[in-house]
Amino acid sequence: MISRLILFMALAMVPVALAAQDTLTPPAPEVLVSGDQIGPAQPVSAEPNEPVPGHSTGVETAQDASVQAAEFLRKGGPSIWAIAALSVVTVALILWKIWRLALIGAWSRGKAGQAVDLFETGEPDAAATTLYGRRGIRSKVMSHAIRSIRTLPEDRAREEVSRVAKREIADAGTGLRALELIATIAPLLGLLGTVLGMIAAFQALQQSGNRADPSLLAGGIWEALLTTAAGMAVAIPASAALTWFEAVIDRIRRDLEDGATRIFVSGKPGNLKLAAE
């Protein structure tokens, strides 16, 4: 078995060795025949700064991309410009919303849960200390709930906590309407551009009369369909981001309702101690 493996490895190395030999062996000088004189051909020296054919530089690639983008915008008509503007707005909104949710602690709920646990065990001071200075939305609402239930009657405390929670959730949902609008109108703008492009293509076909060229109609149609594809390319990420942000805010809402309910069910710690005595 070992001998077969060694033989197989040797056979596999033969092409590599031959290729290396061809690479290391200098090429034979070419013979130049000119009249009665026979001699080696003079090597042609390549210019050091001459670009290698078939290899485009990064600058040329960027220029080609910009030319293609400009051509795409020119063929798409006015609708494609509106869709391009919406794409920039969509990216900016998504990045801003992620940053905004991270600032309010949308994915962090450890301290708020610890404070609720401390309040349930009869340690309201420790719970308030845990939440002191926290900027997260859960921490803000839970801190307000603990302070309200200790200083206000229960019905007024519930109303106050509900007011604060609704305000914070509304602030967390800022920008979602804009994403929803983009996800709705981007495909419509693409469809509008397609309809206008097809109208122009059929008008050109009509003007050509008996000399109608099917390729003219086909070219006008595929150029018109570019706007539909662009509109969908903008609407799909906007819709996906909108669904994700709504799911994050729904989870925040559930956490706030659960934490506030646990605090109000626990009641005032002082009253609980008197009842236990």
Backbone bond lengths (Angstrom), bond angles and torsions (degrees), N, CA, C in turn:
res aa  C-N    CA-C-N  psi(-1)  N-CA   C-N-CA  omega(-1)  CA-C   N-CA-C  phi
1 M - - - 1.463 - - 1.534 110.34 -
2 I 1.342 116.23 -42.56 1.464 119.74 -179.74 1.514 110.84 -67.36
3 S 1.337 115.88 -38.43 1.466 118.83 179.46 1.519 111.27 -64.71
4 R 1.337 117.13 -39.60 1.459 119.82 176.84 1.532 111.65 -63.30
5 L 1.337 116.25 -39.41 1.446 119.81 179.12 1.519 111.40 -64.48
6 I 1.360 116.00 -40.27 1.462 119.83 178.61 1.517 110.70 -65.93
7 L 1.342 116.80 -39.93 1.456 120.61 178.34 1.523 111.17 -64.52
8 F 1.316 116.62 -41.43 1.460 120.60 179.21 1.535 110.81 -64.09
9 M 1.329 117.84 -42.16 1.459 120.72 178.66 1.515 111.21 -65.77
10 A 1.321 116.72 -36.10 1.465 119.60 178.47 1.517 111.29 -66.19
11 L 1.338 115.99 -44.12 1.462 119.27 178.21 1.525 111.44 -63.87
12 A 1.339 116.84 -35.64 1.460 119.91 179.71 1.516 112.28 -69.73
13 M 1.333 117.83 -26.52 1.458 120.73 -178.97 1.514 113.15 -84.57
14 V 1.345 117.01 -9.77 1.468 119.20 -178.38 1.524 112.03 -62.91
15 P 1.366 119.96 -48.96 1.474 118.45 178.61 1.520 113.14 -61.00
16 V 1.350 116.67 -36.03 1.462 119.47 178.75 1.515 111.24 -64.49
17 A 1.323 115.44 -41.22 1.457 119.38 179.53 1.521 111.24 -66.05
18 L 1.331 116.17 -41.83 1.466 119.06 178.44 1.519 111.53 -62.93
19 A 1.359 115.59 -41.20 1.460 118.53 178.42 1.520 111.36 -64.10
20 A 1.328 117.11 -39.94 1.458 120.23 178.19 1.515 111.39 -65.62
21 Q 1.346 115.84 -37.84 1.457 119.14 178.45 1.519 111.29 -65.03
22 D 1.352 115.61 -41.39 1.463 118.54 177.76 1.515 111.60 -64.40
23 T 1.333 116.26 -32.27 1.459 119.38 -179.68 1.516 112.08 -73.91
24 L 1.330 116.62 -39.88 1.454 120.92 -176.42 1.519 112.92 -80.06
25 T 1.331 117.77 -27.12 1.458 120.78 -177.00 1.514 109.70 -75.56
26 P 1.314 119.15 123.38 1.471 119.62 -179.08 1.509 110.29 -68.07
27 P 1.302 118.03 144.84 1.459 120.28 -179.35 1.511 111.00 -68.87
28 A 1.317 114.30 148.98 1.469 119.95 179.57 1.513 109.29 -69.94
29 P 1.323 117.07 140.73 1.473 119.04 -179.36 1.506 110.88 -65.50
30 E 1.301 115.55 138.63 1.451 120.14 177.60 1.524 109.60 -75.74
31 V 1.292 115.29 145.23 1.467 121.78 -177.86 1.503 108.31 -99.59
32 L 1.296 115.81 128.54 1.452 122.88 179.95 1.506 109.14 -103.19
33 V 1.309 115.28 119.69 1.459 120.83 179.08 1.514 107.50 -104.74
34 S 1.304 116.52 116.20 1.461 121.03 -179.39 1.524 108.17 -138.52
35 G 1.271 115.71 102.09 1.465 119.90 -178.19 1.512 110.67 66.29
36 D 1.347 115.95 -122.15 1.467 121.18 -179.51 1.507 112.27 -96.09
37 Q 1.340 117.41 -4.05 1.461 120.13 -177.51 1.523 110.64 -97.99
38 I 1.307 114.68 130.90 1.457 122.40 178.08 1.527 107.73 -120.77
39 G 1.271 117.91 126.51 1.456 120.24 -178.56 1.505 110.98 -164.63
40 P 1.323 116.29 170.99 1.470 119.32 179.94 1.517 111.27 -69.02
41 A 1.299 114.74 143.11 1.461 120.19 179.21 1.507 110.12 -72.29
42 Q 1.307 116.04 143.29 1.462 121.00 178.63 1.521 109.72 -76.05
43 P 1.330 117.86 132.95 1.474 119.43 178.47 1.512 111.08 -66.23
44 V 1.305 114.25 139.38 1.458 121.17 178.89 1.518 108.16 -90.37
45 S 1.296 116.66 119.98 1.464 120.97 -178.56 1.512 109.18 -86.09
46 A 1.344 115.62 128.73 1.472 121.29 178.28 1.516 109.71 -83.75
47 E 1.283 115.21 146.65 1.458 120.26 177.34 1.526 109.76 -66.42
48 P 1.337 118.24 133.61 1.475 119.43 -178.01 1.523 113.44 -64.69
49 N 1.321 117.24 -29.89 1.458 120.38 -176.99 1.513 113.01 -95.42
50 E 1.323 118.55 4.13 1.448 120.77 -177.75 1.518 109.96 -75.99
51 P 1.306 120.39 125.78 1.472 121.60 -178.43 1.510 111.23 -66.92
52 V 1.322 114.92 145.19 1.454 120.75 179.36 1.514 108.81 -75.68
53 P 1.352 118.20 128.45 1.468 119.70 -179.34 1.511 111.03 -63.30
54 G 1.345 116.77 141.33 1.461 122.51 177.91 1.506 114.29 89.24
55 H 1.321 117.61 -5.56 1.466 121.16 -179.45 1.522 107.92 -119.16
56 S 1.314 117.58 106.78 1.459 122.01 179.44 1.518 109.91 -88.38
57 T 1.289 115.89 143.52 1.461 121.08 179.31 1.516 110.24 -78.18
58 G 1.345 114.51 170.44 1.462 118.56 179.54 1.511 112.49 -65.43
59 V 1.344 116.42 -33.51 1.463 119.52 178.91 1.518 110.55 -65.87
60 E 1.340 116.45 -42.99 1.459 119.81 179.27 1.523 111.20 -64.50
61 T 1.336 117.13 -37.93 1.464 120.32 178.17 1.526 111.25 -64.07
62 A 1.336 116.34 -42.59 1.467 119.67 178.18 1.525 110.87 -64.66
63 Q 1.339 116.25 -39.12 1.466 118.85 178.45 1.523 111.36 -65.04
64 D 1.343 116.32 -41.69 1.466 119.09 177.99 1.524 111.17 -62.49
65 A 1.341 116.58 -40.71 1.467 119.83 179.59 1.525 110.82 -64.43
66 S 1.337 116.16 -40.90 1.467 118.62 179.33 1.521 111.34 -66.84
67 V 1.334 116.49 -37.62 1.459 119.29 178.10 1.525 110.99 -65.32
68 Q 1.350 116.58 -41.84 1.456 120.38 178.85 1.533 111.16 -65.44
69 A 1.331 116.66 -39.27 1.468 119.45 178.52 1.523 110.83 -65.07
70 A 1.339 116.29 -42.25 1.459 119.07 178.35 1.529 111.49 -64.20
71 E 1.333 116.15 -39.32 1.460 119.57 177.87 1.528 111.36 -65.65
72 F 1.333 115.47 -38.45 1.464 120.07 178.36 1.526 110.78 -63.85
73 L 1.333 116.45 -42.96 1.467 119.69 178.65 1.521 111.40 -67.60
74 R 1.318 116.71 -35.18 1.465 119.32 -179.40 1.518 111.15 -68.58
75 K 1.324 117.02 -40.21 1.463 120.22 -178.80 1.522 111.98 -74.06
76 G 1.316 117.46 -27.72 1.458 120.01 -176.69 1.511 114.36 -75.12
77 G 1.313 117.86 -22.10 1.453 120.23 179.55 1.522 112.45 82.64
78 P 1.332 116.92 -166.13 1.471 120.32 -176.55 1.530 113.31 -62.64
79 S 1.324 117.15 -33.37 1.472 119.60 -177.73 1.518 111.62 -63.01
80 I 1.320 116.80 -37.82 1.462 119.10 -177.07 1.521 111.10 -68.83
81 W 1.339 116.95 -29.40 1.460 119.47 176.11 1.530 110.68 -68.19
82 A 1.315 116.50 -40.96 1.463 119.84 177.13 1.529 110.88 -64.35
83 I 1.342 116.85 -40.21 1.465 120.18 178.97 1.521 110.78 -66.95
84 A 1.336 117.23 -37.77 1.462 120.09 177.13 1.529 111.04 -63.05
85 A 1.331 116.57 -41.34 1.471 119.50 176.69 1.528 110.75 -63.51
86 L 1.340 117.15 -40.22 1.465 120.15 178.05 1.525 111.41 -64.63
87 S 1.323 117.28 -34.18 1.461 119.24 178.95 1.525 111.31 -64.74
88 V 1.327 116.44 -40.20 1.466 119.65 177.52 1.526 110.41 -64.83
89 V 1.322 116.45 -43.85 1.465 120.42 179.16 1.535 110.59 -63.28
90 T 1.325 116.91 -38.50 1.467 120.40 -179.68 1.517 111.54 -63.26
91 V 1.323 116.56 -46.76 1.468 119.56 179.16 1.524 110.81 -62.07
92 A 1.331 116.68 -42.85 1.464 119.85 179.23 1.530 111.58 -63.57
93 L 1.330 117.10 -41.20 1.462 120.30 179.51 1.527 111.95 -65.24
94 I 1.320 116.47 -42.26 1.470 119.59 -178.83 1.522 110.40 -63.80
95 L 1.337 116.93 -46.84 1.463 119.87 179.72 1.524 111.59 -64.12
96 W 1.342 116.73 -41.82 1.458 119.66 178.78 1.518 111.39 -64.47
97 K 1.322 117.18 -39.15 1.460 120.12 -178.32 1.526 111.40 -68.68
98 I 1.319 117.30 -39.26 1.467 119.81 176.85 1.528 110.11 -61.98
99 W 1.343 115.57 -44.29 1.471 119.51 178.91 1.524 110.74 -63.60
100 R 1.315 116.87 -40.38 1.468 121.22 -179.01 1.529 111.31 -65.76
101 L 1.322 116.91 -44.05 1.467 120.05 179.25 1.525 111.39 -67.13
102 A 1.318 116.39 -34.63 1.462 118.71 176.70 1.529 111.03 -66.63
103 L 1.337 116.44 -35.16 1.468 119.68 179.33 1.525 112.09 -65.14
104 I 1.326 117.47 -38.20 1.469 119.77 -177.67 1.527 112.12 -88.69
105 G 1.331 116.65 7.57 1.464 119.50 176.23 1.503 113.95 70.84
106 A 1.332 116.74 43.45 1.463 119.81 -178.14 1.515 112.12 -66.00
107 W 1.318 118.08 -27.11 1.464 121.23 -178.07 1.526 111.68 -109.03
108 S 1.331 117.00 16.96 1.459 121.25 -179.91 1.524 108.83 -128.66
109 R 1.324 116.22 118.92 1.467 119.96 -179.98 1.522 112.95 -136.61
110 G 1.320 116.84 20.44 1.464 119.82 -177.06 1.515 113.48 -70.45
111 K 1.339 117.43 -48.75 1.461 120.36 -176.32 1.520 111.82 -66.88
112 A 1.317 117.68 -39.49 1.464 119.48 179.04 1.519 111.02 -63.59
113 G 1.317 117.55 -41.46 1.465 120.37 177.35 1.515 112.01 -64.56
114 Q 1.347 117.33 -39.78 1.457 120.00 177.27 1.524 111.41 -63.42
115 A 1.335 116.62 -39.60 1.465 119.56 -179.91 1.520 111.28 -66.03
116 V 1.309 117.85 -40.02 1.463 120.61 178.24 1.524 110.37 -64.96
117 D 1.332 116.42 -40.28 1.470 119.56 177.67 1.526 111.18 -62.78
118 L 1.322 116.61 -41.51 1.466 119.87 178.59 1.527 111.23 -65.35
119 F 1.322 116.92 -39.38 1.462 119.40 179.15 1.529 110.97 -65.65
120 E 1.315 117.10 -38.30 1.469 120.28 179.48 1.520 111.99 -67.24
121 T 1.318 116.80 -28.97 1.469 119.81 178.93 1.527 112.53 -86.18
122 G 1.347 117.20 6.36 1.463 120.20 176.55 1.508 114.39 87.15
123 E 1.319 118.73 26.91 1.464 122.53 178.79 1.530 109.34 -122.93
124 P 1.330 117.28 71.53 1.471 119.13 -177.49 1.519 113.30 -67.52
125 D 1.337 117.41 -33.48 1.463 119.80 179.58 1.535 110.68 -65.35
126 A 1.320 115.88 -43.41 1.467 119.32 178.38 1.527 110.92 -65.42
127 A 1.325 116.65 -36.54 1.467 120.09 177.70 1.519 110.74 -64.81
128 A 1.354 117.08 -43.51 1.463 119.94 179.07 1.519 111.13 -66.20
129 T 1.332 117.25 -36.46 1.464 120.48 178.10 1.525 110.98 -66.25
130 T 1.317 117.03 -36.98 1.466 120.56 179.35 1.522 111.64 -62.97
131 L 1.332 116.59 -35.13 1.461 120.78 -176.97 1.522 113.51 -92.77
132 Y 1.325 117.89 -2.19 1.455 120.02 -174.41 1.540 110.56 -66.89
133 G 1.328 116.26 128.21 1.454 121.58 176.90 1.512 115.12 78.72
134 R 1.316 118.58 3.33 1.463 121.09 -179.75 1.527 110.03 -79.01
135 R 1.343 116.68 142.04 1.466 121.68 -176.96 1.525 112.60 -103.44
136 G 1.334 117.58 -4.18 1.453 119.88 -178.87 1.525 111.96 -68.35
137 I 1.318 115.58 152.58 1.458 119.72 -177.60 1.519 110.92 -66.37
138 R 1.318 118.26 -38.53 1.469 120.60 178.57 1.521 110.58 -66.49
139 S 1.331 116.13 -42.06 1.464 119.47 -179.33 1.522 110.93 -65.38
140 K 1.329 117.55 -39.59 1.461 120.31 179.60 1.520 111.58 -62.19
141 V 1.334 116.15 -47.62 1.467 119.30 -176.86 1.523 110.69 -68.84
142 M 1.343 117.81 -41.71 1.456 119.67 179.74 1.530 111.40 -66.12
143 S 1.336 116.65 -37.63 1.466 119.23 176.83 1.524 111.02 -64.20
144 H 1.321 115.85 -41.09 1.467 119.34 177.85 1.523 111.04 -66.29
145 A 1.323 117.27 -36.78 1.466 120.10 178.94 1.519 111.18 -65.59
146 I 1.335 117.17 -43.01 1.467 120.44 179.85 1.523 110.72 -64.93
147 R 1.322 116.14 -41.64 1.462 119.30 179.68 1.524 111.47 -68.68
148 S 1.334 117.20 -37.06 1.471 119.79 -178.30 1.518 111.61 -70.30
149 I 1.328 117.11 -41.42 1.459 118.93 -176.74 1.525 111.71 -71.39
150 R 1.326 116.52 -20.43 1.459 119.70 179.00 1.527 111.81 -87.34
151 T 1.322 117.42 -18.23 1.472 119.56 -174.44 1.524 113.97 -119.97
152 L 1.316 119.14 -15.75 1.462 122.07 -175.42 1.520 110.44 -122.39
153 P 1.325 117.26 158.90 1.466 119.22 170.66 1.535 110.55 -60.80
154 E 1.321 115.03 158.88 1.467 118.71 -171.49 1.532 112.59 -62.89
155 D 1.340 117.88 -41.25 1.456 119.18 -178.13 1.526 111.45 -65.94
156 R 1.337 115.78 -42.70 1.466 118.68 178.15 1.527 111.16 -68.56
157 A 1.317 116.48 -35.69 1.472 119.68 178.02 1.522 110.91 -63.82
158 R 1.332 117.09 -41.18 1.468 119.89 178.00 1.528 111.26 -62.29
159 E 1.308 116.65 -43.88 1.463 120.13 179.09 1.531 111.42 -63.62
160 E 1.301 116.79 -40.79 1.466 120.37 -179.48 1.523 111.18 -66.25
161 V 1.319 116.96 -43.59 1.471 120.05 179.27 1.525 110.45 -66.42
162 S 1.325 116.77 -39.28 1.465 119.81 177.58 1.525 111.03 -62.22
163 R 1.331 116.46 -40.29 1.469 120.34 179.07 1.524 111.39 -63.21
164 V 1.320 116.39 -45.49 1.465 120.48 -178.75 1.529 110.65 -66.97
165 A 1.336 116.96 -40.69 1.458 119.97 -179.46 1.524 111.27 -64.72
166 K 1.327 117.13 -42.45 1.465 120.30 178.20 1.524 111.34 -62.99
167 R 1.317 116.70 -39.63 1.466 119.99 179.76 1.520 111.21 -65.47
168 E 1.325 116.77 -43.30 1.462 120.16 -179.09 1.532 111.24 -67.39
169 I 1.325 116.95 -39.86 1.467 119.60 178.95 1.520 110.82 -66.97
170 A 1.333 116.49 -37.90 1.465 119.64 177.07 1.525 110.89 -63.72
171 D 1.336 116.80 -39.98 1.465 119.55 176.85 1.529 111.17 -65.46
172 A 1.330 115.92 -36.88 1.468 119.07 179.18 1.515 111.97 -67.11
173 G 1.342 117.58 -27.16 1.457 121.19 -179.08 1.508 114.51 -89.31
174 T 1.325 117.53 9.10 1.466 120.15 179.04 1.530 110.58 -64.20
175 G 1.317 115.68 132.33 1.461 121.15 179.10 1.508 114.76 98.34
176 L 1.323 117.72 -14.68 1.460 119.78 -178.88 1.525 111.89 -69.74
177 R 1.335 116.85 -32.86 1.469 119.86 177.96 1.523 110.94 -63.05
178 A 1.322 116.23 -38.24 1.468 119.59 179.46 1.526 110.87 -65.94
179 L 1.323 117.44 -41.50 1.469 120.22 176.95 1.522 111.03 -64.44
180 E 1.311 116.44 -39.34 1.464 119.56 178.01 1.528 111.05 -63.88
181 L 1.334 116.09 -40.22 1.469 119.83 178.34 1.525 111.33 -64.36
182 I 1.335 116.91 -41.88 1.473 120.30 179.27 1.517 110.66 -64.72
183 A 1.337 116.89 -43.27 1.463 119.89 179.05 1.522 111.87 -63.53
184 T 1.336 117.60 -23.59 1.462 120.70 -179.66 1.519 112.37 -86.63
185 I 1.341 116.74 -44.61 1.467 118.57 -171.47 1.524 113.19 -89.82
186 A 1.324 119.08 -18.90 1.470 119.31 -179.31 1.534 112.10 -61.79
187 P 1.353 119.83 -47.48 1.476 117.94 176.33 1.524 112.50 -64.67
188 L 1.338 117.11 -33.05 1.469 119.12 178.60 1.519 111.28 -66.83
189 L 1.327 116.74 -38.71 1.456 119.33 175.94 1.528 111.01 -65.01
190 G 1.326 116.28 -39.49 1.462 118.95 176.42 1.513 112.24 -63.49
191 L 1.325 116.81 -41.72 1.461 120.23 177.47 1.525 111.29 -65.26
192 L 1.326 117.23 -38.27 1.466 120.12 177.26 1.524 110.98 -62.55
193 G 1.335 116.56 -43.67 1.457 119.06 177.77 1.516 112.46 -63.54
194 T 1.339 116.80 -36.45 1.464 119.80 178.01 1.520 111.19 -65.78
195 V 1.305 117.01 -43.40 1.471 120.43 179.70 1.527 110.64 -63.13
196 L 1.330 116.76 -45.15 1.465 119.58 178.60 1.520 111.74 -63.32
197 G 1.327 116.86 -39.29 1.461 119.81 178.56 1.514 112.70 -66.25
198 M 1.326 117.13 -39.45 1.459 119.93 178.65 1.531 111.01 -69.02
199 I 1.328 116.89 -35.02 1.465 119.56 175.58 1.525 109.98 -61.18
200 A 1.339 116.34 -44.94 1.461 119.71 179.05 1.517 111.45 -64.14
201 A 1.355 117.13 -38.07 1.467 120.08 -179.91 1.518 110.95 -66.08
202 F 1.319 118.06 -42.39 1.464 120.07 179.54 1.528 111.45 -70.31
203 Q 1.321 117.62 -31.62 1.456 119.70 175.22 1.525 111.03 -64.87
204 A 1.342 115.71 -42.22 1.464 119.02 177.66 1.525 110.78 -64.95
205 L 1.348 116.17 -37.43 1.463 119.40 178.22 1.522 111.24 -66.45
206 Q 1.323 116.97 -36.45 1.456 120.28 179.02 1.528 111.13 -68.77
207 Q 1.302 116.76 -39.89 1.458 120.11 -179.53 1.518 112.42 -67.62
208 S 1.337 117.13 -26.37 1.465 119.30 179.00 1.518 112.37 -71.47
209 G 1.334 118.35 -19.93 1.463 121.67 175.03 1.517 112.28 66.36
210 N 1.356 114.98 -132.51 1.466 119.81 -177.96 1.519 112.32 -70.58
211 R 1.307 116.70 -17.03 1.466 119.74 -179.74 1.533 110.79 -91.51
212 A 1.305 117.38 32.10 1.467 122.03 -178.00 1.523 110.62 -63.11
213 D 1.300 114.50 133.66 1.461 121.41 179.64 1.531 108.39 -112.11
214 P 1.336 117.92 118.54 1.479 118.93 179.84 1.521 112.99 -59.25
215 S 1.331 116.67 -30.33 1.460 118.78 -179.96 1.524 111.40 -66.01
216 L 1.349 116.53 -30.02 1.462 119.81 176.33 1.518 111.26 -64.11
217 L 1.325 116.49 -43.25 1.466 120.51 178.34 1.516 111.13 -66.90
218 A 1.335 116.28 -43.17 1.465 119.28 -179.79 1.523 111.30 -63.37
219 G 1.349 116.57 -40.82 1.457 118.91 178.92 1.509 111.92 -65.14
220 G 1.332 117.88 -39.67 1.459 119.66 177.89 1.515 112.71 -65.79
221 I 1.333 116.71 -35.54 1.465 119.62 -178.60 1.524 111.03 -70.06
222 W 1.335 117.15 -45.47 1.478 117.12 -177.40 1.521 111.35 -69.06
223 E 1.334 117.41 -30.58 1.453 118.76 174.25 1.532 110.86 -67.77
224 A 1.336 116.37 -36.66 1.460 119.47 178.12 1.523 111.89 -68.05
225 L 1.324 117.18 -34.27 1.465 120.65 -179.29 1.523 112.54 -71.19
226 L 1.325 116.96 -14.07 1.463 119.20 177.77 1.528 111.51 -59.29
227 T 1.325 116.97 -37.48 1.464 119.59 -178.43 1.519 112.00 -67.76
228 T 1.338 117.09 -35.88 1.462 119.36 176.77 1.520 111.09 -63.86
229 A 1.334 116.14 -44.18 1.463 119.78 178.45 1.520 111.11 -63.11
230 A 1.331 117.17 -40.63 1.464 120.07 179.45 1.528 111.16 -66.10
231 G 1.336 116.97 -40.84 1.462 119.35 178.29 1.520 112.43 -62.31
232 M 1.338 116.58 -41.50 1.468 119.45 177.27 1.521 111.45 -67.22
233 A 1.337 116.75 -36.32 1.462 119.69 179.56 1.520 112.07 -64.66
234 V 1.329 117.78 -26.74 1.462 121.22 176.14 1.523 111.28 -85.74
235 A 1.336 116.68 -39.37 1.463 120.29 -174.51 1.526 112.26 -70.73
236 I 1.322 117.96 -36.30 1.472 120.02 -176.10 1.526 111.79 -64.24
237 P 1.353 120.56 -51.20 1.474 118.34 176.52 1.526 113.36 -62.16
238 A 1.343 116.50 -36.58 1.464 118.73 179.44 1.526 111.23 -64.25
239 S 1.329 116.59 -42.14 1.457 119.84 179.14 1.526 111.80 -67.40
240 A 1.336 116.76 -40.41 1.468 119.94 178.50 1.523 111.14 -64.25
241 A 1.336 116.85 -44.14 1.468 119.71 178.68 1.524 111.17 -64.36
242 L 1.338 116.77 -39.15 1.464 120.16 178.30 1.529 111.22 -61.56
243 T 1.322 117.23 -44.02 1.467 120.38 179.08 1.522 111.20 -63.06
244 W 1.325 116.47 -41.04 1.463 120.32 -179.97 1.526 110.97 -65.13
245 F 1.330 117.25 -46.26 1.468 120.36 -179.77 1.525 111.12 -63.47
246 E 1.321 117.32 -39.52 1.462 119.74 177.82 1.522 111.31 -64.18
247 A 1.337 117.41 -37.88 1.465 120.23 177.29 1.525 111.18 -64.71
248 V 1.349 117.00 -39.84 1.473 120.32 178.00 1.525 110.54 -63.52
249 I 1.330 117.18 -43.71 1.467 120.55 -179.01 1.531 110.96 -68.68
250 D 1.322 118.09 -35.74 1.470 120.54 175.73 1.528 111.02 -63.31
251 R 1.315 116.41 -38.88 1.468 118.82 177.56 1.529 110.67 -66.30
252 I 1.326 116.83 -38.52 1.472 119.61 176.06 1.523 110.23 -62.05
253 R 1.340 116.78 -43.53 1.462 120.62 179.95 1.539 110.60 -61.03
254 R 1.321 117.12 -43.16 1.477 119.61 179.09 1.522 111.20 -64.01
255 D 1.324 116.83 -40.36 1.468 119.59 179.04 1.522 111.49 -64.59
256 L 1.333 116.91 -40.02 1.466 119.69 178.97 1.523 111.13 -66.03
257 E 1.322 116.78 -43.54 1.463 119.41 178.53 1.522 111.30 -63.29
258 D 1.329 116.70 -41.62 1.461 119.77 -179.38 1.526 111.23 -66.00
259 G 1.352 116.51 -45.78 1.461 119.17 -179.17 1.510 112.53 -65.17
260 A 1.343 117.63 -43.23 1.462 119.92 179.76 1.527 111.29 -65.31
261 T 1.336 116.29 -39.52 1.469 119.22 178.79 1.519 111.14 -63.74
262 R 1.319 116.97 -41.25 1.470 119.96 178.81 1.521 111.25 -64.30
263 I 1.321 116.69 -37.01 1.466 119.22 179.34 1.525 110.90 -68.50
264 F 1.332 117.46 -43.82 1.461 119.92 -178.66 1.522 111.82 -72.47
265 V 1.324 118.17 -31.86 1.467 120.28 176.65 1.519 110.63 -67.62
266 S 1.347 115.91 -35.67 1.459 119.14 178.91 1.517 111.32 -66.02
267 G 1.352 116.80 -29.06 1.463 120.04 179.32 1.506 111.42 76.05
268 K 1.303 115.86 -176.93 1.452 120.88 178.07 1.516 109.98 -73.73
269 P 1.327 117.18 128.34 1.466 119.20 -178.66 1.509 112.92 -57.62
270 G 1.321 118.42 -35.71 1.470 119.77 -179.93 1.512 111.18 -63.85
271 N 1.322 117.86 -41.61 1.447 121.09 178.75 1.509 111.27 -66.69
272 L 1.347 116.84 -34.88 1.458 119.52 179.82 1.537 110.42 -66.97
273 K 1.322 116.05 -38.52 1.466 118.20 179.59 1.533 111.14 -66.82
274 L 1.338 116.20 -39.81 1.474 118.49 178.99 1.523 110.25 -66.00
275 A 1.337 117.01 -38.28 1.465 118.50 179.58 1.514 110.90 -67.45
276 A 1.313 117.35 -34.67 1.458 120.00 -179.84 1.526 111.03 -69.77
277 E 1.351 115.76 -33.34 1.468 118.08 178.53 1.512 110.90 -70.72
